[in-house]
Structures are given as C-alpha cells and as structure tokens.
Amino acid sequence: MTGFRARASLAAGLLLVAGAVHAEPQAKGRVPVLQGLLDCRKVAADAARLACYDAAAGAMDQAEAKGDVVVVDREQARTVRHQGFGFNLPSLAIFDRGETPEDIRRVALKVLAASRDGNGKWTVTVEGGQVWRQIDTGDFTVTPREGMTANIRQAMMGSYIMSIGGHAGVRVHRDR
C-alpha cells in the first residue's frame, strides 16, 4: 500500500506542476513560469515537491533558452539604465525592482566621431554607439574630435546639453 501512496502522491505533484507551470500571472506580476516554480513550495509531500521543483526548473530553463524569460543581475540592470540615458523609456522601470534606481543626470563619454550636417549642426557619436544631434543654433567652443570627452547633462524641459572638454556646450537630442 505504501508504494501506491507514493505513486499517488507523485502523480498529484505532477498534476500540480502542470497547473503551476501554465498558471496565470500572480499578484506581484510574476511570469507564470516563475510563479510555477514558487508554487512548488506549497506542495506538502517531499517526493511530490521534488517532482514539482524538477518540472518547474525544467520549464524555467526552457523558457530562458527560448528567450521567453530573461534573467538579469543588478549590475546588468544598472548598465541598461546608463545605456538608456537620453531616451524617455518608461519601460526601463522593470530594471528598478529591489532597489531605488540612481538618478542619472549626467554622463561623460568618449567621442567616437563628430560631423556637421548641411545646416551646420553637429551629430556626435559617443562610446556605446549613442548618437546625439544638435538641436539649437549655438556652437561648441572647441571642435569635437575622436577621443575627447563629451559631458552630457540633463537640462530643462527634457532636453540635454553636451559640452566637449569642459567648455560651453550645445543643446542636443539623442537619436540612437
């Protein structure tokens, strides 16, 4: 009879796993595959709980391998927020879980390339591939060149000011 109980308990656990892995998102907005893993804690029988964890871990591994779930650590989240400087991306808030995000108001990046368009306005590409375009009629005090430092700071009304080498700057907008 004990063999029957163990098999029945295991079968019940597997049914719980199947339901947990395909469950709807829970209260905290967790994705179903993660919630399925967490729900395994509620399974009382040891063998069934282990079977639940094994199945849920397998489902989590598959979801991550397919790109359905992406796992990032805190440092990766900080890097993404820094790379997003200059863009109005409210969706970056998903990287703020578990910490108060730093308030990024200025960055200092190396100039990779700089050129003027037909209207005499600058386009400056900086490290990380960011492209900033001048939106005012001013001019840099010094000509931006590869290797120089571009200091970009947040200004009023959602705009940004870029200065080169600590000299007076121009108002810019991030294109990429």
Buried (B, 14 or more C-beta within 10 A) or exposed (E): EEEEEEEEBBEBBBEBBBEBBEBEEBEEEBBBBBBBBEBBEEBEBEEBBBBBBBBBBEBBEEBEEEEEBEEEEEEEBBBBBEBBBBEEEEEBEEBEEEEEEEEEEEBEBEBBEBEEEEEEBBBBBBEEEBBBBBBEEBBBEEEBEEEBBBBBEBBEEEEBBBBBBEEEBBBBBBEE
